[in-house]
Amino acid sequence: MVDEAISFFGANVFFRNFDIKSPTYKLLIYLTFYINVALKRLEGCRTLAEGTKAIINLDLEDVPVPGELGFPFSGLFVLPLP
């Protein structure tokens, strides 16, 4: 699934509307979003070391999950069970 998200990233970012036919599509949307965030973090990096550090720092950040403040697709995913 990750390979597909990377392969079709360029095409997927141009979709204005996207028919969600299964939970797999939701994952594809989220992965496309994550790739976009990662690329924005890499934008100012001039060396491999800087880029590696930027991606590691992205990985170490607390990421909001469905139901938490700041989750970008709150209406797309169901809330996790308590």
PyMOL Python script that loads the backbone (N, CA, C, O; Angstrom):
from pymol import cmd

cmd.read_pdbstr("""\
ATOM      1  N   MET A   1       0.826  -1.194   0.000  1.00  0.00           N
ATOM      2  CA  MET A   1       0.000   0.000   0.000  1.00  0.00           C
ATOM      3  C   MET A   1       0.870   1.258   0.000  1.00  0.00           C
ATOM      4  O   MET A   1       0.565   2.232  -0.688  1.00  0.00           O
ATOM      5  N   VAL A   2       1.950   1.227   0.774  1.00  0.00           N
ATOM      6  CA  VAL A   2       2.846   2.380   0.828  1.00  0.00           C
ATOM      7  C   VAL A   2       3.503   2.599  -0.536  1.00  0.00           C
ATOM      8  O   VAL A   2       3.633   3.733  -0.996  1.00  0.00           O
ATOM      9  N   ASP A   3       3.913   1.506  -1.173  1.00  0.00           N
ATOM     10  CA  ASP A   3       4.502   1.624  -2.512  1.00  0.00           C
ATOM     11  C   ASP A   3       3.526   2.262  -3.494  1.00  0.00           C
ATOM     12  O   ASP A   3       3.915   3.086  -4.321  1.00  0.00           O
ATOM     13  N   GLU A   4       2.265   1.878  -3.396  1.00  0.00           N
ATOM     14  CA  GLU A   4       1.243   2.451  -4.280  1.00  0.00           C
ATOM     15  C   GLU A   4       1.059   3.936  -3.997  1.00  0.00           C
ATOM     16  O   GLU A   4       0.927   4.734  -4.925  1.00  0.00           O
ATOM     17  N   ALA A   5       1.050   4.307  -2.732  1.00  0.00           N
ATOM     18  CA  ALA A   5       0.893   5.715  -2.369  1.00  0.00           C
ATOM     19  C   ALA A   5       2.052   6.545  -2.921  1.00  0.00           C
ATOM     20  O   ALA A   5       1.850   7.658  -3.406  1.00  0.00           O
ATOM     21  N   ILE A   6       3.264   5.998  -2.844  1.00  0.00           N
ATOM     22  CA  ILE A   6       4.427   6.708  -3.368  1.00  0.00           C
ATOM     23  C   ILE A   6       4.372   6.777  -4.893  1.00  0.00           C
ATOM     24  O   ILE A   6       4.633   7.827  -5.479  1.00  0.00           O
ATOM     25  N   SER A   7       4.033   5.661  -5.533  1.00  0.00           N
ATOM     26  CA  SER A   7       3.988   5.613  -6.997  1.00  0.00           C
ATOM     27  C   SER A   7       2.977   6.588  -7.585  1.00  0.00           C
ATOM     28  O   SER A   7       3.241   7.227  -8.603  1.00  0.00           O
ATOM     29  N   PHE A   8       1.817   6.699  -6.940  1.00  0.00           N
ATOM     30  CA  PHE A   8       0.746   7.529  -7.481  1.00  0.00           C
ATOM     31  C   PHE A   8       0.618   8.878  -6.788  1.00  0.00           C
ATOM     32  O   PHE A   8      -0.375   9.581  -6.981  1.00  0.00           O
ATOM     33  N   PHE A   9       1.620   9.252  -5.976  1.00  0.00           N
ATOM     34  CA  PHE A   9       1.551  10.507  -5.231  1.00  0.00           C
ATOM     35  C   PHE A   9       1.319  11.697  -6.157  1.00  0.00           C
ATOM     36  O   PHE A   9       0.443  12.524  -5.904  1.00  0.00           O
ATOM     37  N   GLY A  10       2.098  11.783  -7.221  1.00  0.00           N
ATOM     38  CA  GLY A  10       1.982  12.910  -8.144  1.00  0.00           C
ATOM     39  C   GLY A  10       0.584  13.073  -8.719  1.00  0.00           C
ATOM     40  O   GLY A  10       0.078  14.190  -8.823  1.00  0.00           O
ATOM     41  N   ALA A  11      -0.032  11.979  -9.087  1.00  0.00           N
ATOM     42  CA  ALA A  11      -1.385  12.033  -9.648  1.00  0.00           C
ATOM     43  C   ALA A  11      -2.425  12.298  -8.557  1.00  0.00           C
ATOM     44  O   ALA A  11      -3.380  13.042  -8.777  1.00  0.00           O
ATOM     45  N   ASN A  12      -2.241  11.695  -7.394  1.00  0.00           N
ATOM     46  CA  ASN A  12      -3.248  11.809  -6.328  1.00  0.00           C
ATOM     47  C   ASN A  12      -3.369  13.218  -5.765  1.00  0.00           C
ATOM     48  O   ASN A  12      -4.451  13.603  -5.321  1.00  0.00           O
ATOM     49  N   VAL A  13      -2.300  13.994  -5.768  1.00  0.00           N
ATOM     50  CA  VAL A  13      -2.384  15.337  -5.190  1.00  0.00           C
ATOM     51  C   VAL A  13      -3.216  16.285  -6.054  1.00  0.00           C
ATOM     52  O   VAL A  13      -3.602  17.358  -5.591  1.00  0.00           O
ATOM     53  N   PHE A  14      -3.493  15.909  -7.289  1.00  0.00           N
ATOM     54  CA  PHE A  14      -4.292  16.771  -8.160  1.00  0.00           C
ATOM     55  C   PHE A  14      -5.793  16.512  -8.049  1.00  0.00           C
ATOM     56  O   PHE A  14      -6.589  17.272  -8.600  1.00  0.00           O
ATOM     57  N   PHE A  15      -6.190  15.456  -7.349  1.00  0.00           N
ATOM     58  CA  PHE A  15      -7.615  15.187  -7.180  1.00  0.00           C
ATOM     59  C   PHE A  15      -8.232  16.208  -6.243  1.00  0.00           C
ATOM     60  O   PHE A  15      -7.739  16.431  -5.137  1.00  0.00           O
ATOM     61  N   ARG A  16      -9.298  16.817  -6.688  1.00  0.00           N
ATOM     62  CA  ARG A  16     -10.027  17.752  -5.837  1.00  0.00           C
ATOM     63  C   ARG A  16     -11.072  16.994  -5.020  1.00  0.00           C
ATOM     64  O   ARG A  16     -11.296  17.302  -3.849  1.00  0.00           O
ATOM     65  N   ASN A  17     -11.694  16.024  -5.629  1.00  0.00           N
ATOM     66  CA  ASN A  17     -12.662  15.144  -4.977  1.00  0.00           C
ATOM     67  C   ASN A  17     -12.197  13.711  -5.173  1.00  0.00           C
ATOM     68  O   ASN A  17     -11.554  13.386  -6.172  1.00  0.00           O
ATOM     69  N   PHE A  18     -12.522  12.866  -4.222  1.00  0.00           N
ATOM     70  CA  PHE A  18     -12.038  11.497  -4.268  1.00  0.00           C
ATOM     71  C   PHE A  18     -13.138  10.593  -3.736  1.00  0.00           C
ATOM     72  O   PHE A  18     -13.557  10.734  -2.587  1.00  0.00           O
ATOM     73  N   ASP A  19     -13.609   9.669  -4.562  1.00  0.00           N
ATOM     74  CA  ASP A  19     -14.631   8.710  -4.133  1.00  0.00           C
ATOM     75  C   ASP A  19     -14.008   7.674  -3.214  1.00  0.00           C
ATOM     76  O   ASP A  19     -13.084   6.965  -3.611  1.00  0.00           O
ATOM     77  N   ILE A  20     -14.504   7.583  -1.995  1.00  0.00           N
ATOM     78  CA  ILE A  20     -13.980   6.616  -1.038  1.00  0.00           C
ATOM     79  C   ILE A  20     -14.839   5.360  -1.132  1.00  0.00           C
ATOM     80  O   ILE A  20     -15.986   5.334  -0.683  1.00  0.00           O
ATOM     81  N   LYS A  21     -14.257   4.320  -1.725  1.00  0.00           N
ATOM     82  CA  LYS A  21     -15.009   3.089  -1.972  1.00  0.00           C
ATOM     83  C   LYS A  21     -14.746   2.019  -0.934  1.00  0.00           C
ATOM     84  O   LYS A  21     -15.519   1.067  -0.823  1.00  0.00           O
ATOM     85  N   SER A  22     -13.670   2.153  -0.170  1.00  0.00           N
ATOM     86  CA  SER A  22     -13.351   1.162   0.860  1.00  0.00           C
ATOM     87  C   SER A  22     -12.375   1.789   1.852  1.00  0.00           C
ATOM     88  O   SER A  22     -11.851   2.875   1.602  1.00  0.00           O
ATOM     89  N   PRO A  23     -12.127   1.113   2.976  1.00  0.00           N
ATOM     90  CA  PRO A  23     -11.155   1.625   3.945  1.00  0.00           C
ATOM     91  C   PRO A  23      -9.750   1.787   3.356  1.00  0.00           C
ATOM     92  O   PRO A  23      -8.959   2.590   3.850  1.00  0.00           O
ATOM     93  N   THR A  24      -9.442   1.032   2.311  1.00  0.00           N
ATOM     94  CA  THR A  24      -8.143   1.141   1.660  1.00  0.00           C
ATOM     95  C   THR A  24      -7.957   2.532   1.077  1.00  0.00           C
ATOM     96  O   THR A  24      -6.851   3.072   1.112  1.00  0.00           O
ATOM     97  N   TYR A  25      -9.007   3.111   0.547  1.00  0.00           N
ATOM     98  CA  TYR A  25      -8.934   4.458  -0.012  1.00  0.00           C
ATOM     99  C   TYR A  25      -8.625   5.482   1.080  1.00  0.00           C
ATOM    100  O   TYR A  25      -7.898   6.447   0.844  1.00  0.00           O
ATOM    101  N   LYS A  26      -9.173   5.269   2.263  1.00  0.00           N
ATOM    102  CA  LYS A  26      -8.893   6.164   3.382  1.00  0.00           C
ATOM    103  C   LYS A  26      -7.412   6.114   3.740  1.00  0.00           C
ATOM    104  O   LYS A  26      -6.794   7.146   4.002  1.00  0.00           O
ATOM    105  N   LEU A  27      -6.851   4.916   3.750  1.00  0.00           N
ATOM    106  CA  LEU A  27      -5.426   4.772   4.032  1.00  0.00           C
ATOM    107  C   LEU A  27      -4.599   5.462   2.958  1.00  0.00           C
ATOM    108  O   LEU A  27      -3.605   6.118   3.269  1.00  0.00           O
ATOM    109  N   LEU A  28      -4.994   5.326   1.708  1.00  0.00           N
ATOM    110  CA  LEU A  28      -4.287   5.978   0.616  1.00  0.00           C
ATOM    111  C   LEU A  28      -4.316   7.499   0.774  1.00  0.00           C
ATOM    112  O   LEU A  28      -3.314   8.165   0.516  1.00  0.00           O
ATOM    113  N   ILE A  29      -5.440   8.044   1.189  1.00  0.00           N
ATOM    114  CA  ILE A  29      -5.564   9.489   1.424  1.00  0.00           C
ATOM    115  C   ILE A  29      -4.614   9.913   2.542  1.00  0.00           C
ATOM    116  O   ILE A  29      -3.906  10.912   2.413  1.00  0.00           O
ATOM    117  N   TYR A  30      -4.599   9.159   3.630  1.00  0.00           N
ATOM    118  CA  TYR A  30      -3.738   9.507   4.756  1.00  0.00           C
ATOM    119  C   TYR A  30      -2.260   9.393   4.375  1.00  0.00           C
ATOM    120  O   TYR A  30      -1.459  10.252   4.744  1.00  0.00           O
ATOM    121  N   LEU A  31      -1.896   8.345   3.645  1.00  0.00           N
ATOM    122  CA  LEU A  31      -0.506   8.181   3.215  1.00  0.00           C
ATOM    123  C   LEU A  31      -0.079   9.306   2.271  1.00  0.00           C
ATOM    124  O   LEU A  31       1.049   9.792   2.353  1.00  0.00           O
ATOM    125  N   THR A  32      -0.971   9.716   1.384  1.00  0.00           N
ATOM    126  CA  THR A  32      -0.678  10.832   0.489  1.00  0.00           C
ATOM    127  C   THR A  32      -0.434  12.104   1.292  1.00  0.00           C
ATOM    128  O   THR A  32       0.477  12.872   0.982  1.00  0.00           O
ATOM    129  N   PHE A  33      -1.234  12.322   2.307  1.00  0.00           N
ATOM    130  CA  PHE A  33      -1.054  13.473   3.199  1.00  0.00           C
ATOM    131  C   PHE A  33       0.301  13.406   3.905  1.00  0.00           C
ATOM    132  O   PHE A  33       1.018  14.404   3.978  1.00  0.00           O
ATOM    133  N   TYR A  34       0.647  12.227   4.425  1.00  0.00           N
ATOM    134  CA  TYR A  34       1.910  12.063   5.141  1.00  0.00           C
ATOM    135  C   TYR A  34       3.107  12.304   4.217  1.00  0.00           C
ATOM    136  O   TYR A  34       4.077  12.950   4.613  1.00  0.00           O
ATOM    137  N   ILE A  35       3.040  11.795   3.011  1.00  0.00           N
ATOM    138  CA  ILE A  35       4.116  12.011   2.034  1.00  0.00           C
ATOM    139  C   ILE A  35       4.263  13.506   1.759  1.00  0.00           C
ATOM    140  O   ILE A  35       5.381  14.012   1.657  1.00  0.00           O
ATOM    141  N   ASN A  36       3.150  14.205   1.639  1.00  0.00           N
ATOM    142  CA  ASN A  36       3.173  15.646   1.415  1.00  0.00           C
ATOM    143  C   ASN A  36       3.861  16.373   2.572  1.00  0.00           C
ATOM    144  O   ASN A  36       4.681  17.263   2.349  1.00  0.00           O
ATOM    145  N   VAL A  37       3.527  15.993   3.798  1.00  0.00           N
ATOM    146  CA  VAL A  37       4.154  16.602   4.975  1.00  0.00           C
ATOM    147  C   VAL A  37       5.658  16.315   4.977  1.00  0.00           C
ATOM    148  O   VAL A  37       6.461  17.203   5.259  1.00  0.00           O
ATOM    149  N   ALA A  38       6.034  15.076   4.661  1.00  0.00           N
ATOM    150  CA  ALA A  38       7.450  14.701   4.633  1.00  0.00           C
ATOM    151  C   ALA A  38       8.209  15.508   3.577  1.00  0.00           C
ATOM    152  O   ALA A  38       9.320  15.975   3.832  1.00  0.00           O
ATOM    153  N   LEU A  39       7.623  15.670   2.417  1.00  0.00           N
ATOM    154  CA  LEU A  39       8.285  16.445   1.365  1.00  0.00           C
ATOM    155  C   LEU A  39       8.446  17.907   1.759  1.00  0.00           C
ATOM    156  O   LEU A  39       9.451  18.534   1.425  1.00  0.00           O
ATOM    157  N   LYS A  40       7.465  18.448   2.466  1.00  0.00           N
ATOM    158  CA  LYS A  40       7.584  19.830   2.934  1.00  0.00           C
ATOM    159  C   LYS A  40       8.706  19.966   3.948  1.00  0.00           C
ATOM    160  O   LYS A  40       9.395  20.985   3.976  1.00  0.00           O
ATOM    161  N   ARG A  41       8.898  18.953   4.781  1.00  0.00           N
ATOM    162  CA  ARG A  41       9.997  18.983   5.758  1.00  0.00           C
ATOM    163  C   ARG A  41      11.351  18.906   5.055  1.00  0.00           C
ATOM    164  O   ARG A  41      12.332  19.487   5.519  1.00  0.00           O
ATOM    165  N   LEU A  42      11.398  18.198   3.950  1.00  0.00           N
ATOM    166  CA  LEU A  42      12.653  18.028   3.215  1.00  0.00           C
ATOM    167  C   LEU A  42      12.989  19.227   2.332  1.00  0.00           C
ATOM    168  O   LEU A  42      14.110  19.359   1.843  1.00  0.00           O
ATOM    169  N   GLU A  43      12.009  20.088   2.139  1.00  0.00           N
ATOM    170  CA  GLU A  43      12.147  21.199   1.198  1.00  0.00           C
ATOM    171  C   GLU A  43      13.384  22.065   1.440  1.00  0.00           C
ATOM    172  O   GLU A  43      14.062  22.436   0.481  1.00  0.00           O
ATOM    173  N   GLY A  44      13.687  22.387   2.664  1.00  0.00           N
ATOM    174  CA  GLY A  44      14.811  23.268   2.949  1.00  0.00           C
ATOM    175  C   GLY A  44      16.124  22.546   3.212  1.00  0.00           C
ATOM    176  O   GLY A  44      17.143  23.195   3.451  1.00  0.00           O
ATOM    177  N   CYS A  45      16.120  21.242   3.174  1.00  0.00           N
ATOM    178  CA  CYS A  45      17.328  20.469   3.481  1.00  0.00           C
ATOM    179  C   CYS A  45      18.283  20.484   2.290  1.00  0.00           C
ATOM    180  O   CYS A  45      17.880  20.281   1.145  1.00  0.00           O
ATOM    181  N   ARG A  46      19.539  20.724   2.586  1.00  0.00           N
ATOM    182  CA  ARG A  46      20.529  20.821   1.519  1.00  0.00           C
ATOM    183  C   ARG A  46      21.434  19.583   1.434  1.00  0.00           C
ATOM    184  O   ARG A  46      22.101  19.365   0.422  1.00  0.00           O
ATOM    185  N   THR A  47      21.451  18.782   2.495  1.00  0.00           N
ATOM    186  CA  THR A  47      22.302  17.595   2.485  1.00  0.00           C
ATOM    187  C   THR A  47      21.490  16.375   2.890  1.00  0.00           C
ATOM    188  O   THR A  47      20.388  16.487   3.428  1.00  0.00           O
ATOM    189  N   LEU A  48      22.054  15.224   2.621  1.00  0.00           N
ATOM    190  CA  LEU A  48      21.406  13.971   3.023  1.00  0.00           C
ATOM    191  C   LEU A  48      21.260  13.911   4.537  1.00  0.00           C
ATOM    192  O   LEU A  48      20.238  13.447   5.043  1.00  0.00           O
ATOM    193  N   ALA A  49      22.269  14.373   5.262  1.00  0.00           N
ATOM    194  CA  ALA A  49      22.224  14.350   6.728  1.00  0.00           C
ATOM    195  C   ALA A  49      21.089  15.228   7.253  1.00  0.00           C
ATOM    196  O   ALA A  49      20.374  14.831   8.173  1.00  0.00           O
ATOM    197  N   GLU A  50      20.922  16.412   6.678  1.00  0.00           N
ATOM    198  CA  GLU A  50      19.823  17.296   7.092  1.00  0.00           C
ATOM    199  C   GLU A  50      18.472  16.660   6.792  1.00  0.00           C
ATOM    200  O   GLU A  50      17.553  16.724   7.608  1.00  0.00           O
ATOM    201  N   GLY A  51      18.359  16.052   5.629  1.00  0.00           N
ATOM    202  CA  GLY A  51      17.103  15.399   5.244  1.00  0.00           C
ATOM    203  C   GLY A  51      16.784  14.224   6.136  1.00  0.00           C
ATOM    204  O   GLY A  51      15.639  14.035   6.545  1.00  0.00           O
ATOM    205  N   THR A  52      17.800  13.432   6.440  1.00  0.00           N
ATOM    206  CA  THR A  52      17.604  12.291   7.332  1.00  0.00           C
ATOM    207  C   THR A  52      17.142  12.754   8.702  1.00  0.00           C
ATOM    208  O   THR A  52      16.229  12.170   9.285  1.00  0.00           O
ATOM    209  N   LYS A  53      17.767  13.795   9.212  1.00  0.00           N
ATOM    210  CA  LYS A  53      17.393  14.338  10.521  1.00  0.00           C
ATOM    211  C   LYS A  53      15.955  14.870  10.503  1.00  0.00           C
ATOM    212  O   LYS A  53      15.205  14.670  11.459  1.00  0.00           O
ATOM    213  N   ALA A  54      15.581  15.536   9.432  1.00  0.00           N
ATOM    214  CA  ALA A  54      14.226  16.084   9.324  1.00  0.00           C
ATOM    215  C   ALA A  54      13.173  14.976   9.337  1.00  0.00           C
ATOM    216  O   ALA A  54      12.138  15.107   9.991  1.00  0.00           O
ATOM    217  N   ILE A  55      13.437  13.886   8.616  1.00  0.00           N
ATOM    218  CA  ILE A  55      12.471  12.781   8.574  1.00  0.00           C
ATOM    219  C   ILE A  55      12.421  12.043   9.907  1.00  0.00           C
ATOM    220  O   ILE A  55      11.348  11.632  10.348  1.00  0.00           O
ATOM    221  N   ILE A  56      13.571  11.875  10.548  1.00  0.00           N
ATOM    222  CA  ILE A  56      13.582  11.229  11.872  1.00  0.00           C
ATOM    223  C   ILE A  56      12.808  12.069  12.869  1.00  0.00           C
ATOM    224  O   ILE A  56      12.040  11.535  13.670  1.00  0.00           O
ATOM    225  N   ASN A  57      13.005  13.392  12.828  1.00  0.00           N
ATOM    226  CA  ASN A  57      12.259  14.272  13.733  1.00  0.00           C
ATOM    227  C   ASN A  57      10.764  14.226  13.452  1.00  0.00           C
ATOM    228  O   ASN A  57       9.960  14.294  14.381  1.00  0.00           O
ATOM    229  N   LEU A  58      10.386  14.113  12.203  1.00  0.00           N
ATOM    230  CA  LEU A  58       8.968  13.971  11.856  1.00  0.00           C
ATOM    231  C   LEU A  58       8.411  12.690  12.459  1.00  0.00           C
ATOM    232  O   LEU A  58       7.297  12.671  12.982  1.00  0.00           O
ATOM    233  N   ASP A  59       9.187  11.632  12.381  1.00  0.00           N
ATOM    234  CA  ASP A  59       8.772  10.343  12.927  1.00  0.00           C
ATOM    235  C   ASP A  59       8.622  10.385  14.445  1.00  0.00           C
ATOM    236  O   ASP A  59       7.790   9.668  15.000  1.00  0.00           O
ATOM    237  N   LEU A  60       9.413  11.211  15.120  1.00  0.00           N
ATOM    238  CA  LEU A  60       9.387  11.274  16.585  1.00  0.00           C
ATOM    239  C   LEU A  60       8.285  12.179  17.136  1.00  0.00           C
ATOM    240  O   LEU A  60       8.007  12.156  18.335  1.00  0.00           O
ATOM    241  N   GLU A  61       7.662  12.968  16.275  1.00  0.00           N
ATOM    242  CA  GLU A  61       6.604  13.876  16.725  1.00  0.00           C
ATOM    243  C   GLU A  61       5.349  13.106  17.116  1.00  0.00           C
ATOM    244  O   GLU A  61       5.069  12.030  16.588  1.00  0.00           O
ATOM    245  N   ASP A  62       4.606  13.678  18.048  1.00  0.00           N
ATOM    246  CA  ASP A  62       3.304  13.115  18.395  1.00  0.00           C
ATOM    247  C   ASP A  62       2.333  13.455  17.277  1.00  0.00           C
ATOM    248  O   ASP A  62       2.116  14.625  16.960  1.00  0.00           O
ATOM    249  N   VAL A  63       1.758  12.434  16.690  1.00  0.00           N
ATOM    250  CA  VAL A  63       0.832  12.617  15.582  1.00  0.00           C
ATOM    251  C   VAL A  63      -0.592  12.460  16.115  1.00  0.00           C
ATOM    252  O   VAL A  63      -0.906  11.455  16.752  1.00  0.00           O
ATOM    253  N   PRO A  64      -1.456  13.448  15.857  1.00  0.00           N
ATOM    254  CA  PRO A  64      -2.836  13.306  16.321  1.00  0.00           C
ATOM    255  C   PRO A  64      -3.545  12.159  15.602  1.00  0.00           C
ATOM    256  O   PRO A  64      -3.362  11.949  14.403  1.00  0.00           O
ATOM    257  N   VAL A  65      -4.347  11.433  16.351  1.00  0.00           N
ATOM    258  CA  VAL A  65      -5.128  10.325  15.802  1.00  0.00           C
ATOM    259  C   VAL A  65      -6.592  10.737  15.744  1.00  0.00           C
ATOM    260  O   VAL A  65      -6.965  11.751  16.335  1.00  0.00           O
ATOM    261  N   PRO A  66      -7.435   9.970  15.043  1.00  0.00           N
ATOM    262  CA  PRO A  66      -8.851  10.341  14.980  1.00  0.00           C
ATOM    263  C   PRO A  66      -9.431  10.577  16.372  1.00  0.00           C
ATOM    264  O   PRO A  66      -9.251   9.775  17.288  1.00  0.00           O
ATOM    265  N   GLY A  67     -10.128  11.695  16.501  1.00  0.00           N
ATOM    266  CA  GLY A  67     -10.735  12.067  17.770  1.00  0.00           C
ATOM    267  C   GLY A  67      -9.923  13.096  18.544  1.00  0.00           C
ATOM    268  O   GLY A  67     -10.445  13.727  19.463  1.00  0.00           O
ATOM    269  N   GLU A  68      -8.658  13.273  18.188  1.00  0.00           N
ATOM    270  CA  GLU A  68      -7.812  14.251  18.867  1.00  0.00           C
ATOM    271  C   GLU A  68      -7.811  15.567  18.100  1.00  0.00           C
ATOM    272  O   GLU A  68      -8.003  15.599  16.885  1.00  0.00           O
ATOM    273  N   LEU A  69      -7.594  16.638  18.830  1.00  0.00           N
ATOM    274  CA  LEU A  69      -7.510  17.965  18.231  1.00  0.00           C
ATOM    275  C   LEU A  69      -6.324  18.007  17.281  1.00  0.00           C
ATOM    276  O   LEU A  69      -5.228  17.572  17.637  1.00  0.00           O
ATOM    277  N   GLY A  70      -6.527  18.518  16.097  1.00  0.00           N
ATOM    278  CA  GLY A  70      -5.450  18.632  15.132  1.00  0.00           C
ATOM    279  C   GLY A  70      -5.398  17.524  14.104  1.00  0.00           C
ATOM    280  O   GLY A  70      -4.588  17.582  13.179  1.00  0.00           O
ATOM    281  N   PHE A  71      -6.255  16.500  14.245  1.00  0.00           N
ATOM    282  CA  PHE A  71      -6.276  15.441  13.245  1.00  0.00           C
ATOM    283  C   PHE A  71      -6.877  16.009  11.963  1.00  0.00           C
ATOM    284  O   PHE A  71      -7.983  16.547  11.992  1.00  0.00           O
ATOM    285  N   PRO A  72      -6.165  15.899  10.831  1.00  0.00           N
ATOM    286  CA  PRO A  72      -6.597  16.595   9.612  1.00  0.00           C
ATOM    287  C   PRO A  72      -7.837  16.025   8.930  1.00  0.00           C
ATOM    288  O   PRO A  72      -8.456  16.725   8.129  1.00  0.00           O
ATOM    289  N   PHE A  73      -8.217  14.798   9.214  1.00  0.00           N
ATOM    290  CA  PHE A  73      -9.351  14.173   8.518  1.00  0.00           C
ATOM    291  C   PHE A  73     -10.389  13.681   9.520  1.00  0.00           C
ATOM    292  O   PHE A  73     -10.793  12.518   9.478  1.00  0.00           O
ATOM    293  N   SER A  74     -10.815  14.546  10.407  1.00  0.00           N
ATOM    294  CA  SER A  74     -11.693  14.120  11.497  1.00  0.00           C
ATOM    295  C   SER A  74     -13.008  13.508  11.000  1.00  0.00           C
ATOM    296  O   SER A  74     -13.537  12.609  11.653  1.00  0.00           O
ATOM    297  N   GLY A  75     -13.543  13.957   9.884  1.00  0.00           N
ATOM    298  CA  GLY A  75     -14.792  13.418   9.392  1.00  0.00           C
ATOM    299  C   GLY A  75     -14.628  12.159   8.557  1.00  0.00           C
ATOM    300  O   GLY A  75     -15.620  11.525   8.196  1.00  0.00           O
ATOM    301  N   LEU A  76     -13.407  11.792   8.249  1.00  0.00           N
ATOM    302  CA  LEU A  76     -13.146  10.667   7.364  1.00  0.00           C
ATOM    303  C   LEU A  76     -12.990   9.350   8.113  1.00  0.00           C
ATOM    304  O   LEU A  76     -13.356   8.296   7.594  1.00  0.00           O
ATOM    305  N   PHE A  77     -12.454   9.402   9.316  1.00  0.00           N
ATOM    306  CA  PHE A  77     -12.197   8.191  10.094  1.00  0.00           C
ATOM    307  C   PHE A  77     -13.094   8.149  11.319  1.00  0.00           C
ATOM    308  O   PHE A  77     -13.435   9.184  11.891  1.00  0.00           O
ATOM    309  N   VAL A  78     -13.468   6.944  11.710  1.00  0.00           N
ATOM    310  CA  VAL A  78     -14.274   6.777  12.918  1.00  0.00           C
ATOM    311  C   VAL A  78     -13.379   6.950  14.141  1.00  0.00           C
ATOM    312  O   VAL A  78     -12.172   6.717  14.075  1.00  0.00           O
ATOM    313  N   LEU A  79     -13.976   7.356  15.246  1.00  0.00           N
ATOM    314  CA  LEU A  79     -13.220   7.544  16.455  1.00  0.00           C
ATOM    315  C   LEU A  79     -12.741   6.204  17.007  1.00  0.00           C
ATOM    316  O   LEU A  79     -13.454   5.206  16.899  1.00  0.00           O
ATOM    317  N   PRO A  80     -11.549   6.164  17.597  1.00  0.00           N
ATOM    318  CA  PRO A  80     -11.085   4.914  18.191  1.00  0.00           C
ATOM    319  C   PRO A  80     -11.894   4.566  19.431  1.00  0.00           C
ATOM    320  O   PRO A  80     -12.452   5.442  20.091  1.00  0.00           O
ATOM    321  N   LEU A  81     -11.948   3.301  19.733  1.00  0.00           N
ATOM    322  CA  LEU A  81     -12.672   2.859  20.925  1.00  0.00           C
ATOM    323  C   LEU A  81     -11.898   3.272  22.174  1.00  0.00           C
ATOM    324  O   LEU A  81     -10.667   3.260  22.188  1.00  0.00           O
ATOM    325  N   PRO A  82     -12.655   3.646  23.246  1.00  0.00           N
ATOM    326  CA  PRO A  82     -11.959   4.087  24.482  1.00  0.00           C
ATOM    327  C   PRO A  82     -11.269   2.945  25.185  1.00  0.00           C
ATOM    328  O   PRO A  82     -10.647   3.148  26.227  1.00  0.00           O
TER     329      PRO A  82
END
""", "prot")
cmd.dss("prot")
cmd.show_as("cartoon", "prot")
cmd.util.cbc("prot")
cmd.orient("prot")
